[in-house]
Amino acid sequence: MLKFKSLGSGSSGNATVIQARCGTQMAHLLVDCGLGIKELDKRLAAAGMLADQVDAIFITHEHGDHIGCARQLAVRERIPVWMSTGTYDAIGRPDFEGLLRLACDGEEIDVGPLRVRPFTVPHDAREPLQLSCTDGDARLGVLTDLGHVSPHVQQHLEGCGTLVLECNHDEQMLLASTYPPFLKRRVGGGWGHLANSASAALARSLLPGGLKQVVAAHLSEQNNTPALARQALADALAWPAEEIHVASGPQGSEWLVA
C-alpha cells in the first residue's frame, strides 16, 4: 500500500511523507524538509511518526522552503539524503558525514519497497528534480516548483493514479497583486511557478492514463485561494470540487492512499 501526507506546502515550508508497505516491509521517504527541525518533529509527531522512522530524504532543490533542516535532520538521525549535484553545489557542498547520495534525472532510487524516479523540471534553481514513485501497484507523482510543463515532465507523470500538483497562483490575482513587476515576471514566467490553469491542463491530460486523485499544493497565500485552485482542477477533470484535496501551508494534508 502506498500512502502519503503533506506536512506543509507553500512558501512557509514544504515537506511530504510517502509511506510504502509490502508485506512486513515498510519504508518512509521524506520529500523536502523546508521547516525548522523543531517544527518538523512536531508535524511528524502529529502525523503519528517519529523522525527516526524516516528511511530516506529526497530534496527537490535548494530553495529555503524546501532544503530547510535537511542536513541537520540527516546527521541527527543518520538518514541518507538524496539530491542532485546542482542542488548540492548550490547549498555550498556541506559535509553530510557520508549520508549524501546524488540523484540524477531518470535514475531509479530504491527505498525498501518504494521505487523512486526523479526527473528534471524547468524552475529557477540549479538542478531541480521532482519525482514519481511506486510500490509496484499504485503510482504517485509529486510536482511542485516549476514554471511550465515540458514534454519531459509530461512523460514522467504518465500513468500516475495520484498527483501532488503545484497550483501556485491565479493569473488574475497575480497581475493585480502588490508584487513588484520583476517578481510578477519571475513567478508567472516559464521558470517560476505553475498557474491554476496550467496545472488544470496537465491534470486533464493525465486522465486517460488513470489519474484518479489530485492534491493541489504550493498555493500562494497572496495570489491564490483553495477555492480557486480546487475549482480550476474540478472544471478540467469534470469532478466534483469536493473531490479535489488541497494541501495548506501550516497543516498540509491528511494521510491519503495513492
VOPAGU-2260 file (C-alpha; in pm, 1 decimal, decimal comma):
REM VOPAGU-2260
SITE   aa  ch    i         X         Y         Z
SITE  MET   A    0       0,0       0,0       0,0
SITE  LEU   A    1     118,7     349,0     -88,0
SITE  LYS   A    2      16,7     636,4     141,4
SITE  PHE   A    3     130,8     995,8     169,3
SITE  LYS   A    4      78,9    1308,0     376,0
SITE  SER   A    5     183,1    1666,8     319,0
SITE  LEU   A    6     328,6    1812,0     639,0
SITE  GLY   A    7     316,7    2161,9     491,3
SITE  SER   A    8     304,8    2313,9     146,2
SITE  GLY   A    9     386,5    2666,7      33,9
SITE  SER   A   10     643,7    2940,6      81,0
SITE  SER   A   11     635,4    2887,9     459,3
SITE  GLY   A   12     786,2    2541,8     417,4
SITE  ASN   A   13     739,1    2217,9     224,4
SITE  ALA   A   14     759,5    1856,7     339,1
SITE  THR   A   15     575,7    1541,8     231,8
SITE  VAL   A   16     598,0    1191,1     379,2
SITE  ILE   A   17     547,0     893,9     147,3
SITE  GLN   A   18     490,7     554,0     306,2
SITE  ALA   A   19     515,3     222,5     122,5
SITE  ARG   A   20     420,3    -110,0     278,3
SITE  CYS   A   21     466,1    -451,0     116,6
SITE  GLY   A   22     403,0    -746,0     346,2
SITE  THR   A   23     620,0    -694,5     652,2
SITE  GLN   A   24     835,9    -433,7     474,1
SITE  MET   A   25     767,8     -64,6     530,8
SITE  ALA   A   26     957,7     246,0     423,6
SITE  HIS   A   27     911,9     620,1     469,4
SITE  LEU   A   28    1052,6     878,0     228,8
SITE  LEU   A   29    1054,6    1245,2     329,3
SITE  VAL   A   30    1032,9    1466,8      21,8
SITE  ASP   A   31    1180,0    1804,2     121,1
SITE  CYS   A   32    1209,9    1930,3     476,4
SITE  GLY   A   33    1171,9    2304,7     439,7
SITE  LEU   A   34    1090,8    2364,4     805,9
SITE  GLY   A   35    1288,4    2420,5    1124,0
SITE  ILE   A   36    1378,4    2092,0    1286,8
SITE  LYS   A   37    1159,4    2150,0    1594,0
SITE  GLU   A   38     860,8    2226,8    1372,4
SITE  LEU   A   39     932,6    1923,6    1154,2
SITE  ASP   A   40     949,6    1699,5    1462,2
SITE  LYS   A   41     618,0    1845,6    1577,7
SITE  ARG   A   42     446,1    1783,7    1244,6
SITE  LEU   A   43     584,6    1430,7    1216,3
SITE  ALA   A   44     451,4    1357,8    1565,4
SITE  ALA   A   45     110,7    1493,4    1463,4
SITE  ALA   A   46     125,2    1251,8    1168,1
SITE  GLY   A   47     187,2     962,3    1407,7
SITE  MET   A   48     558,9     934,5    1328,6
SITE  LEU   A   49     899,1     990,0    1481,8
SITE  ALA   A   50    1189,9    1129,0    1282,8
SITE  ASP   A   51    1385,8     805,7    1324,4
SITE  GLN   A   52    1118,5     627,7    1118,0
SITE  VAL   A   53    1226,5     822,2     807,8
SITE  ASP   A   54    1435,2     591,8     587,7
SITE  ALA   A   55    1549,1     846,5     328,8
SITE  ILE   A   56    1520,8    1216,2     246,8
SITE  PHE   A   57    1478,0    1349,0    -107,0
SITE  ILE   A   58    1545,3    1720,1    -167,2
SITE  THR   A   59    1393,0    1865,7    -482,2
SITE  HIS   A   60    1602,8    2184,4    -497,0
SITE  GLU   A   61    1798,6    2432,8    -289,4
SITE  HIS   A   62    1537,9    2699,2    -209,3
SITE  GLY   A   63    1499,8    2754,4     163,3
SITE  ASP   A   64    1137,3    2643,4     181,6
SITE  HIS   A   65    1249,1    2301,0      55,2
SITE  ILE   A   66    1601,9    2241,7     187,4
SITE  GLY   A   67    1523,1    2368,8     540,0
SITE  CYS   A   68    1672,4    2142,1     805,4
SITE  ALA   A   69    1776,7    1862,6     567,1
SITE  ARG   A   70    2136,5    1837,6     681,1
SITE  GLN   A   71    2052,1    1875,3    1049,2
SITE  LEU   A   72    1788,5    1602,9    1033,5
SITE  ALA   A   73    2000,8    1368,2     823,7
SITE  VAL   A   74    2303,0    1392,9    1054,3
SITE  ARG   A   75    2098,2    1371,2    1374,8
SITE  GLU   A   76    1907,8    1059,8    1266,8
SITE  ARG   A   77    2170,2     913,4    1029,0
SITE  ILE   A   78    1931,9     922,6     732,7
SITE  PRO   A   79    2060,0     906,6     372,1
SITE  VAL   A   80    1969,9    1223,6     182,8
SITE  TRP   A   81    1928,2    1237,5    -193,9
SITE  MET   A   82    1966,8    1549,9    -408,5
SITE  SER   A   83    2109,6    1646,1    -746,2
SITE  THR   A   84    2469,7    1753,8    -792,8
SITE  GLY   A   85    2343,1    2100,4    -884,9
SITE  THR   A   86    2144,0    2128,8    -563,8
SITE  TYR   A   87    2444,4    2014,1    -360,9
SITE  ASP   A   88    2663,4    2273,6    -532,4
SITE  ALA   A   89    2401,8    2544,4    -475,9
SITE  ILE   A   90    2393,3    2485,9     -97,8
SITE  GLY   A   91    2772,9    2513,2     -77,0
SITE  ARG   A   92    2864,5    2141,7     -69,8
SITE  PRO   A   93    2834,2    2093,9     309,7
SITE  ASP   A   94    2960,7    1781,8     484,7
SITE  PHE   A   95    2679,9    1527,5     518,6
SITE  GLU   A   96    2906,5    1286,9     707,4
SITE  GLY   A   97    2878,6    1014,2     446,5
SITE  LEU   A   98    2499,3    1035,8     415,4
SITE  LEU   A   99    2479,3    1223,2      82,7
SITE  ARG   A  100    2350,3    1036,8    -221,8
SITE  LEU   A  101    2343,2    1203,5    -564,2
SITE  ALA   A  102    2020,7    1177,2    -761,2
SITE  CYS   A  103    2003,1    1203,8   -1139,4
SITE  ASP   A  104    1727,9    1252,5   -1392,0
SITE  GLY   A  105    1566,6     917,7   -1474,1
SITE  GLU   A  106    1785,7     705,2   -1244,3
SITE  GLU   A  107    1570,1     496,0   -1012,5
SITE  ILE   A  108    1621,4     504,2    -635,5
SITE  ASP   A  109    1511,2     214,2    -416,9
SITE  VAL   A  110    1388,1     288,6     -65,1
SITE  GLY   A  111    1278,2     -51,5      61,0
SITE  PRO   A  112     954,2    -139,6    -122,4
SITE  LEU   A  113     935,9     211,9    -270,9
SITE  ARG   A  114    1086,0     280,9    -613,6
SITE  VAL   A  115    1150,1     648,8    -683,8
SITE  ARG   A  116    1224,1     800,9   -1024,4
SITE  PRO   A  117    1347,2    1163,5   -1023,5
SITE  PHE   A  118    1309,5    1388,9   -1326,3
SITE  THR   A  119    1428,2    1738,8   -1410,2
SITE  VAL   A  120    1185,7    2031,2   -1426,6
SITE  PRO   A  121    1205,6    2391,3   -1555,0
SITE  HIS   A  122    1248,2    2606,1   -1243,4
SITE  ASP   A  123    1486,9    2883,8   -1140,0
SITE  ALA   A  124    1713,7    2657,5    -936,2
SITE  ARG   A  125    2048,2    2491,0   -1010,3
SITE  GLU   A  126    1932,2    2137,2   -1100,0
SITE  PRO   A  127    1579,7    2088,0    -966,3
SITE  LEU   A  128    1420,4    1744,4    -956,7
SITE  GLN   A  129    1067,6    1627,9    -894,0
SITE  LEU   A  130     966,1    1263,5    -874,5
SITE  SER   A  131     724,9     981,7    -931,5
SITE  CYS   A  132     721,3     672,1    -714,6
SITE  THR   A  133     555,0     333,8    -693,1
SITE  ASP   A  134     520,0      36,8    -462,7
SITE  GLY   A  135     455,7    -184,3    -765,1
SITE  ASP   A  136      80,5    -126,0    -758,9
SITE  ALA   A  137      -4,8     243,5    -714,9
SITE  ARG   A  138     190,8     527,9    -872,2
SITE  LEU   A  139     224,3     874,0    -717,8
SITE  GLY   A  140     366,0    1186,2    -881,3
SITE  VAL   A  141     497,9    1485,4    -685,2
SITE  LEU   A  142     521,7    1801,7    -892,6
SITE  THR   A  143     579,3    2137,8    -724,6
SITE  ASP   A  144     800,0    2432,3    -821,4
SITE  LEU   A  145     812,9    2453,3   -1199,2
SITE  GLY   A  146     733,6    2726,1   -1446,6
SITE  HIS   A  147     583,9    2518,5   -1725,7
SITE  VAL   A  148     506,5    2157,9   -1812,2
SITE  SER   A  149     770,7    2035,4   -2053,7
SITE  PRO   A  150     729,0    1717,3   -2263,8
SITE  HIS   A  151     986,6    1557,1   -2031,8
SITE  VAL   A  152     772,3    1633,7   -1726,4
SITE  GLN   A  153     460,5    1509,1   -1901,5
SITE  GLN   A  154     631,0    1183,4   -1996,3
SITE  HIS   A  155     741,3    1109,8   -1639,3
SITE  LEU   A  156     391,2    1160,2   -1499,9
SITE  GLU   A  157     203,6     940,7   -1746,6
SITE  GLY   A  158      31,2     658,8   -1563,4
SITE  CYS   A  159      18,1     827,3   -1222,9
SITE  GLY   A  160    -301,1     749,2   -1035,3
SITE  THR   A  161    -238,7    1025,8    -781,6
SITE  LEU   A  162     -69,1    1360,2    -827,8
SITE  VAL   A  163      50,2    1617,5    -574,6
SITE  LEU   A  164      39,1    1915,6    -808,1
SITE  GLU   A  165     153,8    2273,9    -774,9
SITE  CYS   A  166    -130,7    2524,1    -812,8
SITE  ASN   A  167      71,3    2827,8    -718,9
SITE  HIS   A  168    -130,3    3122,3    -841,4
SITE  ASP   A  169    -438,7    3251,8   -1012,7
SITE  GLU   A  170    -317,0    3456,5   -1307,4
SITE  GLN   A  171    -555,2    3746,7   -1249,3
SITE  MET   A  172    -473,4    3764,3    -879,9
SITE  LEU   A  173    -102,3    3770,5    -958,8
SITE  LEU   A  174    -145,6    4051,2   -1213,3
SITE  ALA   A  175    -349,7    4257,2    -965,4
SITE  SER   A  176    -121,6    4187,1    -669,1
SITE  THR   A  177     113,4    4429,9    -496,9
SITE  TYR   A  178     414,8    4225,2    -608,5
SITE  PRO   A  179     674,6    4439,1    -790,6
SITE  PRO   A  180     688,8    4381,7   -1167,5
SITE  PHE   A  181    1010,1    4176,0   -1155,2
SITE  LEU   A  182     854,7    3935,2    -905,8
SITE  LYS   A  183     536,4    3900,1   -1111,2
SITE  ARG   A  184     752,4    3813,9   -1412,5
SITE  ARG   A  185     952,0    3562,9   -1209,4
SITE  VAL   A  186     652,3    3386,1   -1055,0
SITE  GLY   A  187     445,9    3383,4   -1373,6
SITE  GLY   A  188     735,5    3308,0   -1608,9
SITE  GLY   A  189     845,0    2983,7   -1767,1
SITE  TRP   A  190    1095,4    2912,2   -1488,5
SITE  GLY   A  191     877,3    3021,1   -1197,2
SITE  HIS   A  192     558,4    2856,2   -1075,0
SITE  LEU   A  193     250,4    2694,6   -1227,7
SITE  ALA   A  194     -73,7    2889,0   -1254,7
SITE  ASN   A  195    -401,4    2713,5   -1176,5
SITE  SER   A  196    -486,4    2699,7   -1547,1
SITE  ALA   A  197    -160,0    2525,4   -1640,5
SITE  SER   A  198    -196,5    2278,0   -1354,8
SITE  ALA   A  199    -553,4    2202,2   -1460,6
SITE  ALA   A  200    -445,8    2142,6   -1820,3
SITE  LEU   A  201    -178,8    1896,6   -1705,8
SITE  ALA   A  202    -422,1    1710,4   -1481,8
SITE  ARG   A  203    -673,2    1683,6   -1766,6
SITE  SER   A  204    -406,5    1543,8   -1999,6
SITE  LEU   A  205    -322,8    1268,8   -1747,2
SITE  LEU   A  206    -681,5    1146,5   -1711,1
SITE  PRO   A  207    -658,5     885,1   -1989,2
SITE  GLY   A  208    -359,0     731,1   -1812,3
SITE  GLY   A  209    -560,7     658,6   -1499,8
SITE  LEU   A  210    -539,2     974,3   -1288,0
SITE  LYS   A  211    -792,6     938,2   -1008,8
SITE  GLN   A  212    -676,2    1170,7    -729,3
SITE  VAL   A  213    -521,5    1518,1    -719,4
SITE  VAL   A  214    -385,2    1720,3    -428,9
SITE  ALA   A  215    -339,6    2090,1    -506,6
SITE  ALA   A  216     -15,2    2205,5    -344,9
SITE  HIS   A  217     220,6    2501,5    -306,0
SITE  LEU   A  218     -60,4    2760,3    -320,7
SITE  SER   A  219      46,9    3122,3    -289,6
SITE  GLU   A  220    -103,8    3287,1      15,9
SITE  GLN   A  221    -119,4    3620,7    -168,5
SITE  ASN   A  222    -212,2    3515,2    -521,4
SITE  ASN   A  223    -441,8    3216,1    -489,8
SITE  THR   A  224    -716,6    3063,7    -278,4
SITE  PRO   A  225    -802,5    2699,2    -210,3
SITE  ALA   A  226   -1143,1    2756,5    -369,6
SITE  LEU   A  227    -993,5    2888,8    -695,0
SITE  ALA   A  228    -737,7    2608,4    -721,0
SITE  ARG   A  229    -996,8    2342,8    -641,2
SITE  GLN   A  230   -1245,2    2479,5    -893,7
SITE  ALA   A  231    -988,1    2504,8   -1174,4
SITE  LEU   A  232    -894,2    2139,3   -1128,4
SITE  ALA   A  233   -1253,3    2024,5   -1084,3
SITE  ASP   A  234   -1363,0    2200,4   -1403,5
SITE  ALA   A  235   -1075,4    2049,6   -1603,8
SITE  LEU   A  236   -1133,1    1697,8   -1471,2
SITE  ALA   A  237   -1513,7    1713,1   -1462,8
SITE  TRP   A  238   -1501,0    1602,2   -1099,0
SITE  PRO   A  239   -1698,3    1744,7    -806,3
SITE  ALA   A  240   -1493,9    2020,5    -642,0
SITE  GLU   A  241   -1507,3    1843,6    -306,3
SITE  GLU   A  242   -1308,5    1553,8    -455,7
SITE  ILE   A  243   -1003,2    1778,8    -501,0
SITE  HIS   A  244    -774,1    1782,3    -197,8
SITE  VAL   A  245    -576,7    2094,6    -105,1
SITE  ALA   A  246    -253,7    2091,4      98,2
SITE  SER   A  247    -225,7    2404,1     311,8
SITE  GLY   A  248      87,8    2579,3     432,1
SITE  PRO   A  249      61,0    2515,3     807,4
SITE  GLN   A  250    -149,1    2198,4     808,7
SITE  GLY   A  251     -52,9    2016,9     490,0
SITE  SER   A  252    -299,4    1736,9     420,6
SITE  GLU   A  253    -444,5    1431,3     586,1
SITE  TRP   A  254    -296,8    1087,1     522,5
SITE  LEU   A  255    -418,4     975,5     179,3
SITE  VAL   A  256    -394,7     643,8      -3,4
SITE  ALA   A  257    -244,2     671,6    -351,7
